[in-house]
Amino acid sequence: MAIEKEQIKKKLQELEEAIAETRKRLPAHSVKPAVMMDLLDLEDERDELLVKLSK
C-alpha cells in the first residue's frame, strides 16, 4: 500500500508540472480549444489521484 501511495504522489508531481506547462501555453486572448482540453484532462486526472490518495 505504501508503494502505491508513493507512485500516486510521484504521478501527482508529474501532473502538476504538466499542468503548469500547459497553463504557460494558454494565451491571454483567444484560448485554443485543444490546449484548454489538455489542461482540463490533466486536472481531471490529478483530481482522481487526489481522491485515491485520500483513501
FENUR-V88049 format. One record per residue. N is the residue number from 0. RES is the residue in three letters. PHI is phi in degrees with one decimal (NA if undefined). PSI is psi in radians with two decimals (999 if undefined). Layout:
n:N res:RES phi:PHI psi:PSI
n:N res:RES phi:PHI psi:PSI
This chain:
n:0 res:MET phi:NA psi:-0.69
n:1 res:ALA phi:-65.2 psi:-0.62
n:2 res:ILE phi:-65.4 psi:-0.74
n:3 res:GLU phi:-62.0 psi:-0.73
n:4 res:LYS phi:-64.5 psi:-0.66
n:5 res:GLU phi:-66.1 psi:-0.67
n:6 res:GLN phi:-65.4 psi:-0.71
n:7 res:ILE phi:-64.0 psi:-0.77
n:8 res:LYS phi:-61.9 psi:-0.70
n:9 res:LYS phi:-64.9 psi:-0.78
n:10 res:LYS phi:-64.1 psi:-0.67
n:11 res:LEU phi:-60.8 psi:-0.73
n:12 res:GLN phi:-62.6 psi:-0.76
n:13 res:GLU phi:-61.9 psi:-0.72
n:14 res:LEU phi:-65.9 psi:-0.71
n:15 res:GLU phi:-60.8 psi:-0.70
n:16 res:GLU phi:-65.9 psi:-0.73
n:17 res:ALA phi:-65.4 psi:-0.67
n:18 res:ILE phi:-63.8 psi:-0.76
n:19 res:ALA phi:-61.8 psi:-0.74
n:20 res:GLU phi:-65.1 psi:-0.71
n:21 res:THR phi:-66.3 psi:-0.70
n:22 res:ARG phi:-62.6 psi:-0.59
n:23 res:LYS phi:-64.6 psi:-0.50
n:24 res:ARG phi:-79.7 psi:-0.20
n:25 res:LEU phi:-75.9 psi:2.09
n:26 res:PRO phi:-74.2 psi:2.79
n:27 res:ALA phi:-65.2 psi:-0.53
n:28 res:HIS phi:-130.2 psi:2.74
n:29 res:SER phi:53.7 psi:1.07
n:30 res:VAL phi:-64.4 psi:2.29
n:31 res:LYS phi:-78.8 psi:2.31
n:32 res:PRO phi:-57.0 psi:-0.66
n:33 res:ALA phi:-63.1 psi:-0.71
n:34 res:VAL phi:-68.9 psi:-0.70
n:35 res:MET phi:-64.6 psi:-0.69
n:36 res:MET phi:-63.9 psi:-0.72
n:37 res:ASP phi:-58.0 psi:-0.81
n:38 res:LEU phi:-62.3 psi:-0.80
n:39 res:LEU phi:-63.8 psi:-0.71
n:40 res:ASP phi:-62.4 psi:-0.77
n:41 res:LEU phi:-63.0 psi:-0.75
n:42 res:GLU phi:-66.0 psi:-0.66
n:43 res:ASP phi:-63.8 psi:-0.77
n:44 res:GLU phi:-62.5 psi:-0.74
n:45 res:ARG phi:-60.3 psi:-0.79
n:46 res:ASP phi:-62.7 psi:-0.69
n:47 res:GLU phi:-63.0 psi:-0.73
n:48 res:LEU phi:-67.7 psi:-0.63
n:49 res:LEU phi:-63.1 psi:-0.64
n:50 res:VAL phi:-65.7 psi:-0.79
n:51 res:LYS phi:-60.9 psi:-0.70
n:52 res:LEU phi:-67.9 psi:-0.55
n:53 res:SER phi:-77.7 psi:-0.19
n:54 res:LYS phi:-80.8 psi:999
